[in-house]
């Protein structure tokens, strides 16, 4: 059953045409992922569907009366007043029990007792969880989720994946979290140049299919170019013949008239001109209706200078502890971080990851133990807060004043161009940029410093999919030390070969990546071949023991001491053997 139909949808803001030609049919129980570059119009389309914006042209048709839509905004859109209203609304409604149940599942306790100060101090993850619980309690027909996994820990993401599997309504998910999209959607709508493009399947299929379509279109375009070149060569030949025929037809003289030469060449020139016109028409038709050169995906290039290598270890912790009042984050934890290692910080929200980073940055101290950071380390830190940039400065001004240093303008422009900022965007004030564009500005600030240790707190938050993949390529090549806090599993799996696990009130170093650790925790899966080998080993052990017992029994009489015991063991082994043969 179709719930929503969108046809020829257009939306502009001033001279900026965000959506140009969006067509979409949304059916009941569909799982749709909405993807596209930063600024492609994903949030604009979500607001049009929700009704907070109206289209300039086109039509949205809802096929069910009183269709309830639950819209999860990005966490930065929520304020203290928003959350106060949420809690008050739910407390006086029939959804109160469901709301409290969901918040409890997500690790938020005694929400009804939270005051203004508690709400003002909400982390990004807590904001997202509270908003999700509020929407879930309303039991919507359509769930619109804008970056739902930003700030959620792995447990929160797993819970949301499981709940979406059970959800009976329709979901539209705007996300750059590739793991999450793979787990939750079966159709991808990409917004590109204001138009909607449909792909059946999850994120991985979408990337493969998009690459296949690109190569197919590129091949058709190249073959078409060969045809165009052939037609143009024919036209040049015909023009040469036509010019010659026109010259001969224009000659004067009695002999030419007598022999009918002029008429022959006139006829020939006319035929040539007609053939040229026919080929020119073919070229014009190809220009209008032929295969267009496929658009290459926008390239975003990140890069850091390679750091110098100094000592072996850059961080060493000896029995460190940290807590706030009665709440203990971690205690008696010892570990190290070697130079050049790529370390992922893994643990639920509130386990102390951010606190540990603040301790490395000398913003907080340990309660007990020793935390040593190499005095030669140059540390650069990317925070996840995109609202801490000077809002009225332009992009170029901000970078030129980064860390109170005057940065070379040429270097700034080159760096920003590599990151997808054209000349017009350099003069934009920060407040006019999307969240993803602000993240790229912060990364640019980071790159302009000389450093041998990078601490990245949710570096892919707000970045579009292409930017995430290019950032991963750069981080793979980076030769310095990386400490990454991220709920982007693709990033952690691809980049981090070691982990610091915040678990059970301690920090433990893990000598593997996250995927390998998780497999190990889940326990090894036994293959059919391994099971068969194990079965044969058990049979062999039993057979050897039975042979030994037969030898011992042959030395004894039934009335001898010990015979009955050996005989009973033999009978038990014979039964075990029969059971194994029956498997």
C-alpha positions as CSV (number, residue, x, y, z in Angstrom):
1,X,0.0,0.0,0.0
2,X,1.4,3.4,-1.0
3,X,1.6,5.9,1.8
4,X,3.2,8.9,0.1
5,X,3.7,10.0,-3.5
6,X,6.1,12.8,-4.5
7,X,6.2,14.2,-8.0
8,X,8.4,16.8,-9.7
9,X,9.3,18.3,-6.3
10,X,11.3,21.6,-6.4
11,X,12.6,23.7,-3.5
12,X,14.9,26.7,-3.6
13,X,16.3,29.1,-1.0
14,X,17.0,32.4,-2.7
15,X,19.0,31.7,-5.8
16,X,20.1,28.3,-4.5
17,X,18.0,25.5,-6.1
18,X,18.3,22.7,-3.5
19,X,15.8,20.2,-5.0
20,X,15.1,20.2,-8.7
21,X,13.3,17.1,-9.7
22,X,12.4,14.7,-6.9
23,X,10.1,11.8,-7.6
24,X,9.4,9.2,-4.9
25,X,6.8,6.5,-4.0
26,X,6.8,5.4,-0.4
27,X,5.0,2.2,0.6
28,X,3.9,0.8,3.9
29,X,6.7,-1.0,5.9
30,X,9.4,0.2,3.5
31,X,12.9,0.8,4.8
32,X,14.4,3.6,2.8
33,X,17.9,5.2,3.2
34,X,18.3,8.8,2.0
35,X,21.9,9.6,1.0
36,X,23.8,12.4,-0.8
37,X,26.6,14.9,-0.4
38,X,26.5,17.5,2.4
39,X,24.1,20.2,1.1
40,X,22.3,17.9,-1.3
41,X,19.0,18.6,0.3
42,X,18.3,15.5,2.4
43,X,17.2,17.5,5.5
44,X,15.2,19.8,3.2
45,X,13.3,16.8,1.8
46,X,12.7,15.5,5.3
47,X,11.2,18.8,6.3
48,X,9.0,18.9,3.2
49,X,7.7,15.4,4.0
50,X,7.1,16.3,7.7
51,X,5.3,19.5,6.6
52,X,7.6,22.2,8.2
53,X,8.5,23.4,4.7
54,X,6.3,23.8,1.6
55,X,7.6,23.0,-2.0
56,X,8.0,25.7,-4.6
57,X,6.7,23.3,-7.3
58,X,5.5,19.7,-7.5
59,X,3.2,17.8,-5.2
60,X,3.3,15.6,-2.1
61,X,0.3,13.3,-1.8
62,X,-0.5,11.4,1.4
63,X,-2.7,8.4,0.8
64,X,-3.9,7.9,4.4
65,X,-5.8,10.2,6.6
66,X,-4.2,11.3,9.8
67,X,-0.9,9.9,8.8
68,X,1.4,10.2,11.9
69,X,5.0,11.1,11.2
70,X,7.7,11.0,13.8
71,X,10.7,13.1,12.9
72,X,14.1,12.7,14.7
73,X,16.1,15.9,14.2
74,X,19.8,16.0,14.4
75,X,20.9,16.3,18.1
76,X,22.2,19.9,17.6
77,X,18.6,21.0,16.8
78,X,17.3,20.3,20.3
79,X,17.3,22.7,23.2
80,X,16.6,22.4,27.0
81,X,13.1,23.8,26.5
82,X,12.5,21.1,23.8
83,X,13.4,18.3,26.1
84,X,11.4,19.8,29.0
85,X,8.3,20.0,26.8
86,X,8.9,16.4,25.7
87,X,9.0,15.0,29.2
88,X,6.0,17.1,30.3
89,X,4.0,16.0,27.2
90,X,4.7,12.4,27.7
91,X,4.1,12.4,31.4
92,X,0.5,13.5,30.9
93,X,-0.2,11.1,28.1
94,X,-0.9,7.4,27.5
95,X,2.6,7.0,26.1
96,X,4.4,7.6,29.4
97,X,5.0,3.9,30.1
98,X,6.4,3.3,26.6
99,X,8.6,6.4,26.9
100,X,10.1,5.4,30.2
101,X,10.6,1.8,28.9
102,X,12.6,3.0,25.9
103,X,14.7,5.5,27.9
104,X,15.5,2.7,30.4
105,X,16.5,0.4,27.5
106,X,18.9,3.1,26.3
107,X,20.5,3.6,29.7
108,X,18.7,6.8,30.7
109,X,17.4,6.5,34.3
110,X,14.8,8.4,36.2
111,X,14.1,10.8,33.3
112,X,11.0,12.2,35.0
113,X,13.2,13.6,37.8
114,X,15.6,15.5,35.5
115,X,15.6,19.2,36.1
116,X,16.8,22.1,33.9
117,X,20.4,21.7,35.0
118,X,20.5,18.0,34.1
119,X,18.9,18.7,30.7
120,X,21.3,21.6,30.0
121,X,24.2,19.1,30.6
122,X,23.0,16.4,28.2
123,X,25.6,14.9,26.0
124,X,25.0,14.4,22.3
125,X,24.2,10.7,22.8
126,X,21.8,11.5,25.6
127,X,20.0,14.1,23.5
128,X,19.6,11.5,20.7
129,X,18.4,8.8,23.0
130,X,15.8,11.1,24.7
131,X,14.5,12.3,21.3
132,X,14.3,8.7,20.0
133,X,12.3,7.6,23.0
134,X,9.9,10.5,22.6
135,X,9.3,9.6,19.0
136,X,9.0,5.9,19.6
137,X,6.4,6.4,22.3
138,X,4.2,8.3,19.8
139,X,3.8,5.2,17.7
140,X,4.2,6.9,14.3
141,X,3.2,5.4,10.9
142,X,6.4,6.9,9.3
143,X,9.7,7.3,11.1
144,X,11.9,10.1,9.7
145,X,15.4,9.7,11.3
146,X,18.0,12.3,10.6
147,X,21.5,11.0,11.5
148,X,20.1,8.8,14.4
149,X,23.4,7.1,15.2
150,X,25.4,10.3,15.7
151,X,26.6,10.2,19.3
152,X,25.0,6.8,20.0
153,X,27.4,4.1,21.4
154,X,27.6,0.7,19.8
155,X,25.0,-0.7,22.3
156,X,22.6,2.1,21.4
157,X,23.1,1.5,17.7
158,X,22.5,-2.3,18.2
159,X,19.3,-1.5,20.1
160,X,18.0,0.8,17.4
161,X,18.8,-1.7,14.7
162,X,16.8,-4.4,16.6
163,X,13.9,-2.1,17.3
164,X,13.7,-1.0,13.6
165,X,13.5,-4.7,12.6
166,X,10.4,-5.0,14.8
167,X,8.9,-1.7,13.8
168,X,5.7,-2.2,11.7
169,X,5.7,1.3,10.1
170,X,7.8,2.9,7.4
171,X,11.2,4.3,7.9
172,X,13.2,7.0,6.1
173,X,16.7,7.2,7.4
174,X,19.1,10.0,6.6
175,X,22.5,8.6,7.6
176,X,26.2,8.5,6.7
177,X,26.6,5.5,9.0
178,X,27.3,2.7,6.5
179,X,27.0,-0.2,9.0
180,X,23.7,1.2,10.2
181,X,22.3,1.6,6.6
182,X,23.4,-2.0,5.8
183,X,21.5,-3.3,8.7
184,X,18.3,-1.3,8.4
185,X,17.3,-0.4,4.8
186,X,16.4,-2.2,1.7
187,X,16.2,0.8,-0.7
188,X,18.5,3.8,-1.2
189,X,17.3,7.1,-2.6
190,X,20.3,9.3,-3.6
191,X,19.9,13.1,-4.0
192,X,22.4,14.4,-6.6
193,X,22.2,17.8,-8.3
194,X,18.7,18.2,-6.9
195,X,17.4,15.0,-8.5
196,X,16.4,11.7,-6.9
197,X,17.9,8.4,-8.0
198,X,16.6,5.1,-6.8
199,X,18.6,2.0,-5.9
200,X,17.2,-1.3,-4.6
201,X,19.1,-2.8,-1.8
202,X,21.2,-1.7,1.2
203,X,24.2,0.7,1.3
204,X,26.8,-1.9,0.1
205,X,24.6,-2.8,-2.9
206,X,24.0,0.9,-3.6
207,X,27.8,1.5,-3.8
208,X,28.4,-1.5,-6.0
209,X,25.4,-0.7,-8.3
210,X,26.4,3.0,-8.5
211,X,29.9,2.0,-9.6
212,X,28.4,-0.4,-12.1
213,X,26.1,2.2,-13.6
214,X,28.9,4.7,-13.8
215,X,31.2,2.3,-15.7
216,X,28.3,1.3,-18.0
217,X,27.4,4.9,-18.8
218,X,31.1,5.8,-19.3
219,X,31.5,2.9,-21.7
220,X,28.4,3.9,-23.7
221,X,29.6,7.5,-23.7
222,X,33.0,6.5,-25.0
223,X,31.5,4.4,-27.7
224,X,29.2,7.3,-28.6
225,X,32.2,9.6,-28.9
226,X,33.8,7.1,-31.4
227,X,30.6,7.3,-33.5
228,X,30.7,11.2,-33.3
229,X,34.3,11.2,-34.4
230,X,33.4,8.9,-37.3
231,X,30.5,11.2,-38.4
232,X,32.7,14.3,-38.1
233,X,35.4,12.6,-40.3
234,X,32.8,11.8,-42.9
235,X,31.5,15.4,-42.8
236,X,35.0,16.7,-43.4
237,X,35.4,14.4,-46.4
238,X,32.0,15.4,-47.7
239,X,32.8,19.1,-47.2
240,X,36.0,18.7,-49.3
241,X,34.1,16.9,-52.0
242,X,31.3,19.5,-51.9
243,X,33.8,22.4,-52.1
244,X,35.4,20.8,-55.2
245,X,32.0,20.2,-56.8
246,X,31.0,23.8,-56.1
247,X,34.2,25.0,-57.7
248,X,33.7,22.8,-60.8
249,X,30.1,23.9,-61.1
250,X,31.2,27.5,-61.0
251,X,33.6,27.3,-63.9
252,X,32.8,29.1,-67.1
253,X,33.7,28.2,-70.7
254,X,32.1,26.8,-73.8
255,X,33.6,23.3,-73.4
256,X,32.1,23.0,-69.8
257,X,28.6,24.0,-71.0
258,X,28.7,21.7,-74.0
259,X,29.7,18.7,-72.0
260,X,27.1,19.4,-69.2
261,X,29.9,19.5,-66.7
262,X,28.4,22.4,-64.7
263,X,25.1,20.6,-64.2
264,X,26.8,17.4,-63.1
265,X,28.8,19.2,-60.5
266,X,25.8,21.2,-59.3
267,X,23.9,17.9,-58.8
268,X,26.9,16.4,-57.0
269,X,27.4,19.5,-54.8
270,X,23.7,19.4,-53.9
271,X,23.9,15.7,-52.9
272,X,27.1,16.4,-50.8
273,X,25.4,19.3,-49.0
274,X,22.4,17.1,-48.3
275,X,24.6,14.3,-46.9
276,X,26.4,16.9,-44.7
277,X,23.1,18.2,-43.4
278,X,21.9,14.7,-42.6
279,X,25.1,14.0,-40.6
280,X,24.9,17.3,-38.8
281,X,21.3,16.5,-37.8
282,X,22.6,13.1,-36.4
283,X,25.2,14.9,-34.3
284,X,22.6,17.4,-33.0
285,X,20.3,14.5,-32.1
286,X,23.2,12.7,-30.2
287,X,23.9,16.0,-28.4
288,X,20.2,16.3,-27.3
289,X,19.3,12.7,-26.8
290,X,22.5,10.7,-26.5
291,X,24.3,9.4,-23.5
292,X,25.8,12.1,-21.3
293,X,29.2,11.8,-19.8
294,X,28.7,10.4,-16.3
295,X,29.3,12.7,-13.5
296,X,32.3,11.7,-11.4
297,X,31.7,11.5,-7.7
298,X,33.0,14.6,-5.9
299,X,36.5,14.1,-4.6
300,X,37.4,15.3,-1.2
301,X,41.1,15.1,-0.4
302,X,42.4,15.2,3.2
303,X,46.1,15.2,4.1
304,X,48.6,15.7,6.9
305,X,52.3,16.1,6.8
306,X,54.0,13.0,8.0
307,X,55.3,13.3,11.5
308,X,58.8,12.7,12.6
309,X,59.4,9.5,14.6
310,X,60.9,9.9,18.1
311,X,60.6,7.5,21.0
312,X,58.7,4.1,20.9
313,X,55.9,4.9,23.3
314,X,53.9,8.1,23.3
315,X,51.4,7.4,26.1
316,X,51.9,5.2,29.2
317,X,49.3,4.7,32.0
318,X,50.2,3.0,35.3
319,X,47.3,2.0,37.5
320,X,45.2,5.1,36.7
321,X,41.8,5.8,38.3
322,X,39.2,8.5,37.7
323,X,35.7,9.2,39.0
324,X,33.3,11.9,40.0
325,X,32.0,11.6,43.6
326,X,30.6,8.1,44.1
327,X,30.6,7.4,40.3
328,X,33.8,5.6,39.3
329,X,34.6,5.7,35.5
330,X,37.7,3.5,35.6
331,X,40.2,2.3,38.2
332,X,43.6,0.6,38.5
333,X,44.1,0.6,34.7
334,X,47.5,0.1,33.1
335,X,48.2,0.2,29.3
336,X,50.4,2.0,26.7
337,X,50.1,3.5,23.3
338,X,53.0,3.1,20.9
339,X,54.1,5.7,18.3
340,X,52.4,5.2,15.0
341,X,49.6,3.0,16.4
342,X,46.0,3.5,15.4
343,X,43.9,3.0,18.5
344,X,40.1,2.9,18.7
345,X,38.5,3.9,22.0
346,X,35.5,1.6,22.5
347,X,32.9,1.7,25.3
348,X,29.3,2.8,26.0
349,X,28.4,6.4,26.5
350,X,29.5,7.6,29.9
351,X,32.3,5.0,30.4
352,X,35.0,7.7,30.5
353,X,36.3,8.0,26.9
354,X,35.9,11.8,26.7
355,X,37.4,12.1,30.2
356,X,40.4,10.1,29.2
357,X,41.0,12.4,26.2
358,X,40.7,15.4,28.5
359,X,43.3,13.8,30.8
360,X,45.7,13.4,27.8
361,X,45.1,17.0,26.9
362,X,46.0,18.0,30.5
363,X,42.6,19.5,31.0
364,X,41.8,16.9,33.8
365,X,44.1,15.0,36.1
366,X,44.0,11.4,37.3
367,X,42.7,10.6,40.8
368,X,45.3,7.9,41.3
369,X,48.2,6.4,39.4
370,X,50.3,8.0,36.6
371,X,49.4,9.0,33.1
372,X,52.5,9.9,31.0
373,X,52.5,11.6,27.7
374,X,55.7,12.1,25.8
375,X,56.9,15.7,26.2
376,X,57.9,15.7,22.5
377,X,54.4,14.8,21.4
378,X,52.6,17.5,19.3
379,X,48.9,16.7,19.9
380,X,46.0,17.9,17.7
381,X,42.4,17.3,18.8
382,X,39.3,17.3,16.7
383,X,36.2,17.8,18.9
384,X,32.7,16.7,17.8
385,X,31.2,20.1,18.5
386,X,30.6,21.9,15.2
387,X,29.0,24.9,16.9
388,X,32.2,26.1,18.6
389,X,33.5,27.9,15.4
390,X,33.3,31.7,15.2
391,X,29.9,32.0,13.5
392,X,30.5,35.4,11.7
393,X,33.9,34.8,10.3
394,X,34.3,33.5,6.7
395,X,35.9,30.1,6.1
396,X,39.1,31.7,4.8
397,X,39.4,34.2,7.7
398,X,38.9,31.5,10.3
399,X,41.7,29.3,8.8
400,X,44.1,32.2,8.5
401,X,43.7,32.9,12.2
402,X,43.9,29.3,13.3
403,X,45.8,29.0,16.6
404,X,46.8,32.7,16.3
405,X,49.0,32.0,13.3
406,X,48.9,33.7,10.0
407,X,48.4,30.9,7.5
408,X,49.6,31.2,3.9
409,X,46.6,32.2,1.8
410,X,47.6,30.0,-1.1
411,X,48.0,27.0,1.1
412,X,44.6,27.7,2.7
413,X,42.9,27.9,-0.7
414,X,44.6,24.8,-2.0
415,X,43.6,22.8,1.1
416,X,40.0,24.0,1.0
417,X,39.7,23.3,-2.7
418,X,40.9,19.7,-2.1
419,X,38.2,19.4,0.6
420,X,35.4,20.5,-1.8
421,X,35.2,24.2,-1.1
422,X,34.9,26.3,-4.2
423,X,35.9,30.0,-4.3
424,X,32.4,31.3,-3.4
425,X,32.3,29.1,-0.3
426,X,35.5,30.6,1.0
427,X,33.7,33.9,1.6
428,X,30.7,32.4,3.3
429,X,30.3,33.0,7.1
430,X,30.4,29.8,9.2
431,X,26.8,30.1,10.2
432,X,25.7,29.6,6.6
433,X,27.5,26.3,6.3
434,X,26.0,22.8,6.8
435,X,27.1,20.7,9.7
436,X,29.2,18.5,7.3
437,X,30.9,21.6,5.8
438,X,31.7,22.8,9.3
439,X,33.3,19.5,10.1
440,X,35.5,19.8,7.1
441,X,36.5,23.3,8.2
442,X,37.6,21.8,11.6
443,X,39.6,19.1,9.8
444,X,41.3,21.8,7.7
445,X,42.2,23.7,10.9
446,X,43.7,20.4,12.2
447,X,45.7,19.8,9.1
448,X,47.4,23.2,9.2
449,X,49.2,22.3,12.4
450,X,52.4,20.2,12.7
451,X,51.5,17.2,14.8
452,X,52.5,13.6,15.4
453,X,49.4,12.6,17.4
454,X,45.8,13.1,16.3
455,X,42.9,12.6,18.7
456,X,39.7,12.5,16.6
457,X,36.3,12.5,18.5
458,X,33.6,11.3,16.1
459,X,35.4,12.6,13.0
460,X,32.8,11.3,10.5
461,X,29.8,12.8,12.3
462,X,28.0,15.0,9.7
463,X,30.4,14.0,6.9
464,X,28.7,12.7,3.7
465,X,29.6,9.2,2.5
466,X,32.1,10.2,-0.1
467,X,34.0,12.4,2.5
468,X,34.0,9.6,5.0
469,X,35.6,7.2,2.5
470,X,38.3,9.8,1.4
471,X,39.0,10.6,5.1
472,X,39.5,6.8,5.7
473,X,42.0,6.6,2.8
474,X,44.0,9.5,4.3
475,X,44.0,8.1,7.9
476,X,45.2,4.8,6.5
477,X,48.2,6.6,5.0
478,X,48.9,8.8,8.1
479,X,52.1,7.7,9.8
480,X,51.6,9.3,13.2
481,X,49.7,8.1,16.2
482,X,45.9,8.1,15.9
483,X,43.4,7.9,18.8
484,X,39.8,7.6,17.4
485,X,36.5,7.8,19.4
486,X,33.8,6.8,16.9
487,X,30.6,4.9,16.6
488,X,31.2,4.4,12.9
489,X,32.1,0.7,12.8
490,X,33.3,0.9,9.2
491,X,35.9,3.5,10.2
492,X,37.0,1.6,13.4
493,X,37.2,-1.7,11.5
494,X,39.2,-0.2,8.6
495,X,41.6,2.1,10.5
496,X,42.2,0.8,14.1
497,X,44.4,-2.3,14.6
498,X,44.4,-1.9,18.4
499,X,41.8,-0.9,20.9
500,X,41.4,0.6,24.4
501,X,38.3,-1.1,25.8
502,X,36.4,0.9,28.4
503,X,34.6,-2.0,30.1
504,X,33.6,-3.1,33.7
505,X,35.1,0.0,35.3
506,X,38.6,-0.4,33.7
507,X,40.5,0.5,30.6
508,X,42.1,-2.6,28.9
509,X,44.3,-2.7,25.8
510,X,43.2,-5.2,23.1
511,X,45.8,-6.3,20.6
512,X,43.3,-6.5,17.7
513,X,40.7,-4.6,15.7
514,X,37.1,-4.4,16.8
515,X,35.6,-7.0,14.4
516,X,38.2,-9.6,15.5
517,X,37.6,-8.8,19.2
518,X,33.8,-9.1,18.7
519,X,34.2,-12.5,17.0
520,X,36.4,-13.7,19.8
521,X,33.9,-12.4,22.4
522,X,31.0,-14.2,20.6
523,X,33.0,-17.4,20.7
524,X,34.3,-19.4,17.7
525,X,31.9,-20.9,15.3
526,X,32.5,-24.5,14.7
527,X,32.4,-25.6,11.0
528,X,30.8,-28.8,9.9
529,X,34.3,-30.0,8.9
530,X,35.7,-29.2,12.3
531,X,32.7,-31.0,14.0
532,X,33.4,-34.1,11.9
533,X,37.0,-34.1,12.8
534,X,36.1,-33.7,16.5
535,X,33.7,-36.7,16.2
536,X,36.3,-38.9,14.7
537,X,38.8,-38.0,17.4
538,X,36.2,-38.9,20.1
539,X,35.6,-42.3,18.4
540,X,39.3,-43.0,18.2
541,X,39.9,-42.2,21.9
542,X,37.0,-44.5,22.8
543,X,38.2,-47.3,20.5
544,X,41.7,-47.1,21.9
545,X,40.4,-47.3,25.5
546,X,38.1,-50.2,24.6
547,X,41.1,-52.1,23.1
548,X,43.1,-51.5,26.3
549,X,40.2,-52.7,28.4
550,X,39.8,-55.9,26.3
551,X,43.4,-56.6,26.9
552,X,43.1,-56.2,30.7
553,X,39.9,-58.2,30.8
554,X,41.5,-61.1,29.0
555,X,44.0,-61.4,31.8
556,X,41.3,-61.8,34.4
557,X,38.5,-64.2,35.3
558,X,35.0,-62.9,36.0
559,X,35.4,-63.7,39.6
560,X,38.7,-61.7,40.0
561,X,38.7,-58.4,41.8
562,X,38.5,-55.5,39.4
563,X,36.9,-57.5,36.6
564,X,33.4,-56.1,37.2
565,X,34.6,-52.5,37.2
566,X,36.5,-52.9,33.9
567,X,33.6,-54.7,32.4
568,X,31.2,-51.9,33.4
569,X,33.5,-49.3,31.9
570,X,33.7,-51.3,28.7
571,X,29.9,-51.5,28.4
572,X,29.6,-47.7,28.9
573,X,32.2,-47.0,26.2
574,X,30.4,-49.3,23.8
575,X,27.2,-47.4,24.4
576,X,29.0,-44.1,23.8
577,X,30.4,-45.5,20.6
578,X,26.9,-46.5,19.4
579,X,25.6,-43.0,20.2
580,X,28.5,-41.4,18.3
581,X,27.9,-43.6,15.3
582,X,24.2,-42.7,15.3
583,X,25.0,-38.9,15.0
